[in-house]
Amino acid sequence: MACYLLHKKHFKFLSIAFAIAIATSSFSQNQVKNNFTNNEIKAFVIEVFQKNANQLVYNTNPHRLNLITTFLNKKYVVEYRPEYAGKKFELISDLGLNDKYNQNLIIDTYYNPYTFNPLKYKFPMSSKSKKMYRIGNTHYVISINALN
């Protein structure tokens, strides 16, 4: 009898945990991240430029860091747009990777707001018109806005 009650308790716990996991998963699937902290930007730069980050971005070229920061926080926007299903957009995979300094970069096939690094891709950082891209076969669309 005690064994039966123990199994019943475990089943109830597992059922609740499963329901919470499903609810959290479906909620987080629509989250986006469009503003980045200095620490996040630094992590993006290091991932892309690796050991060359100081030389190419931080120590000798403050203009490059300013360009990257402006791009990430003012021009780059990711949106969850299921109403765009079936609409043709260039894929981020078509842009190619900024893998000159890190050959281990891989193309994202899905969007995770906590791990997605826009600097991995060859987005037009100083475009004069708005450009839109789709992340893999998802409902996430990235807009690169022109600055006035």
DAJO-V478670 format. One record per backbone hydrogen bond with DSSP energy under -0.5 kcal/mol. CO is the residue of the C=O (numbers start at 1). NH is the residue of the N-H. If there is no record, write none. Layout:
CO_NH / CO_NH
This chain:
1_5 / 2_6 / 3_7 / 4_8 / 5_9 / 6_10 / 7_11 / 8_12 / 9_13 / 10_14 / 11_15 / 12_16 / 13_17 / 14_18 / 15_19 / 16_20 / 17_21 / 18_22 / 19_23 / 20_24 / 21_25 / 22_26 / 23_27 / 24_28 / 25_29 / 27_30 / 28_31 / 37_41 / 38_42 / 39_43 / 40_44 / 41_45 / 42_46 / 43_47 / 44_48 / 45_49 / 46_50 / 49_52 / 50_53 / 52_56 / 53_57 / 53_58 / 54_59 / 54_60 / 57_65 / 61_64 / 61_65 / 62_66 / 63_67 / 64_68 / 65_69 / 66_70 / 67_71 / 68_72 / 69_73 / 70_74 / 70_75 / 71_75 / 71_76 / 75_145 / 77_143 / 79_81 / 79_141 / 81_84 / 82_85 / 84_87 / 90_134 / 91_94 / 91_95 / 92_95 / 92_96 / 96_122 / 97_99 / 102_105 / 109_137 / 110_112 / 112_115 / 112_116 / 116_118 / 117_120 / 118_121 / 120_98 / 121_123 / 123_125 / 124_127 / 127_147 / 131_144 / 132_90 / 133_142 / 134_92 / 134_136 / 135_138 / 139_81 / 140_135 / 141_79 / 141_143 / 142_133 / 143_77 / 143_145 / 144_131
